[in-house]
Amino acid sequence: MAPDPSLHLPGHPPGHLHDKRERILDAAQKVFSEKGFYNATVEEIADLASIGKGTVYLYFKSKVEILVSLIESRIKEIKALILQESRRPTTVGERVRNIITMQFSFYSLYKDFLKVFLSEIGEISGEFGQRLARARADLIETIDDILKSEIEKGNLREFASRIIAYALMGATNAVAFEWLVKENKDPDEECISQLCDFCLYGIAGAPPRHERLFKEAI
């Protein structure tokens, strides 16, 4: 069976020959997306990747490890996109907006797999659960570093950047789930603008207004 030309990572042209590990992961994403994790088989993944089933087990111990490795790979892709954005000169508002927009675009590209990921993530524990936790923590740290840099430049007020990094990631993931998974549509510009404004100014508005509201309440 010839390699499926639709199996390619962002940045690679269709038909680009990945190494076998990447071919397995690309095939797994497609099989998991179409059949779900539990209904998918390693044999189907091997067939789609045009390699022998035994070869799959040279790279991965089990179907669960394939899923975990796939999630790790996609998280690394998001991190790479965010790091690339962080090096581009722009305003802090545009930077936050671009980070949010990039995540939505990425989730939209992998929408069907996102459903599988969200349904299975809570069931993964032990060694594989720890691997996912490390991958997620690495992504949070990347966002945290960007926020710290903006604070040091005076573009953001002083706050616990780690907590805000978690909040930014959590808010984006929650909105992505509602739009992409539940409503099966891409977030529109208004949605992205609202989320960006919330992340920058909170529910009380711009910082000066925020301070007035609390002083008036007292």
Residue, then its C-alpha position, 0 to 999 in steps of 0.5 A: m500500500a502506498p503512503d497516504p498523501s494526506l498524512h503530513l505534518p504542518g510545514h511538510p508537503p504532501g507525500h513528504l517521506h517522514d521517518k517511520r515513527e512520524r508515519i506511524l503517528d500521522a496514521a494513528q491520528k487519522v485512524f483515531s480520529e475516524k474510529g475513536f481510540y478504543n475501536a482503532t487497532v494497531e493493525e489499521i495504523a500499520d496498514l495506513a502507514s504502509i509498514g508491518k504491524g511488528t514494526v509499530y511495536l519497535y517504536f511503541k509498546s502499546k496503542v496507549e503509548i502511540l496515543v500519548s506519543l501523538i499528543e506529545s508530538r502535537i503539543k510540541e508543535i503548538k509550542a514551536l508555533i508559540l515560540q516562533e510568534s514570541r520572537r516576532p516584534t509586535t505589541v503585547g495585545e497582538r502577541v496575546r491575540n496571535i497566541i490565541t488565534m494560533q491555538f484555535s487554528f491548530y485545534s481546528l486543523y486537528k479537530d477530529f483528533l481533538k475530540v479523541f484527545l479530550s475524551e481519553i486524556g482523563e483515562i491516561s494514568g501512571e507512566f503515560g499520565q506523567r509524560l502528558a503532565r510533563a508535556r503540558a507543563d512544558l507548554i505552560e512554561t513557554i507561555d509563562d516565559i513570554l508573559k514574564s518577558e512582557i512584564e519585565k518590559g513594562n508591557l504588562r502589570e506585575f502578576a503571578s505569570r504562572i497562574i495567568a499562563y494556566a488561565l490563558m491556556g485553560a480559557t483557550n482550551a475551554v472555548a475551543f472545546e465548546w466551538l470546535v467539539k460541541e458546536n462543530k464550527d470554527p471560532d469567529e473573529e468576535c469570539i477571538s476578540q472577546l477572549c483576547d480582551f478578557c485575557l488582557y483586561g479581565i471581566a472589569g475592563a482596562p486596569p484603571r477602570h478595574e482599580r476604580l471599581f474596587k475603590e468604589a466598592i470599598 
